[in-house]
Amino acid sequence: MPRSRLALSLLAFTVLATAAPASAQTPFPAPEADPLDARDGRRVERMEKVVRELRGIVFQMRDTGKPVVVQPADTDARMEELSSRIGDLEQTLRRLNGTLETTTFELEQAKRENGALRTQLQSMSDKLAAIEQAATAAPSGGVPPPPPPPVGNPTDAFARARQLMLSGDYDGAETAFAGFVEAFPDHQRTPEARYWLGKTQSVRGAHTDAAAAYLAAIRGWPQTSWAPDAVVELARSLVALKKPQDACRTLAELPKRYPKAPANITSRAASTRTQAKCAA
């Protein structure tokens, strides 16, 4: 028998049972002694539960005289709420996946760019090292004899070499600055002495020696007043040595390392860049 018909039959039976006096009720005969298996027992329990619910509805109608409102189970509402939460989680997960993909792409691109930059810097460093090595190994015409040790302390020796240069004695200044570099290789003014040494060597056309001196002076990119000019002078020496590509790479570092270089230095850098035919 379908469950709906069974429920109606039980409802009718309950109505009749509650309408008749209690004394008129006839007891059911005792069940036979045959035991029920577990499945039949569960079915009987469910049927008894339905009967109790139906009796409760009937008694409520009889006692109150009002329509009975049966509260539906909130299973559907909970399922809808759970489904909505799952939908929100899926949407959030999609957004996170999109953000992760974008971040991964940007990270990979940054790695490629950093790798290319490291390669470029390494290439430039290798070429500058080769220039320095060639400058050290290659003889240049008219090299003065080994300089005598500077007289006095480093401050006096540097001042004497600088005075010789200001007076126009470039040969004497070259000798004095070379002696200072040899005697005081670790002094704080030694990089500047190399810069002025390169100046004296550029005057006499010893571009290989001058390039080596400028390169040693700006090693580490010191933040000094003379460093931007040393970069330009290194580029000019490289142009004179017919190494325009190295000169262009050197000039490309000038605005990065010294963005506040004076106008006269940036103007000379632009002229050198034109001379080397650097790409715009």
HELIX and SHEET records of a PDB file:
HELIX    1   1 ARG A    3  ALA A   19  1                                  17    
HELIX    2   2 ALA A   22  ALA A   24  5                                   3    
HELIX    3   3 ALA A   38  THR A   64  1                                  27    
HELIX    4   4 THR A   75  ALA A  137  1                                  63    
HELIX    5   5 PRO A  154  LEU A  166  1                                  13    
HELIX    6   6 TYR A  170  ALA A  183  1                                  14    
HELIX    7   7 THR A  190  VAL A  203  1                                  14    
HELIX    8   8 HIS A  207  ALA A  217  1                                  11    
HELIX    9   9 ALA A  227  ALA A  240  1                                  14    
HELIX   10  10 PRO A  244  ARG A  257  1                                  14    
HELIX   11  11 ALA A  263  GLN A  275  1                                  13    
END                                                                             
